[in-house]
Amino acid sequence: MELDAYKILALPRDASDDEIRRAYHRLAREHHPDRSTAASAADFDRVQQAWEALREPAARQQLSLIHISEPTR
């Protein structure tokens, strides 16, 4: 399964550090199993993985380079 961190966090690819942080915190609260009866552990895990992929600027740049080099499907 391919992870599109920007899509999971509902962000444009040019989102700022602050926008990424706010989107993560909002979705983590929304999908956290202890706070929501409708949330699943899988949804929370996907939000966590997206945050891990985008939280560091160097990792975000690497992700952007990978996305650019992928052939269109």
PyMOL commands that set and color helices and strands:
alter all, ss='L'
color gray80, all
select helices_A, chain A and resi 5-8+17-31+41-54+57-69
alter helices_A, ss='H'
color red, helices_A
deselect
rebuild
show_as cartoon
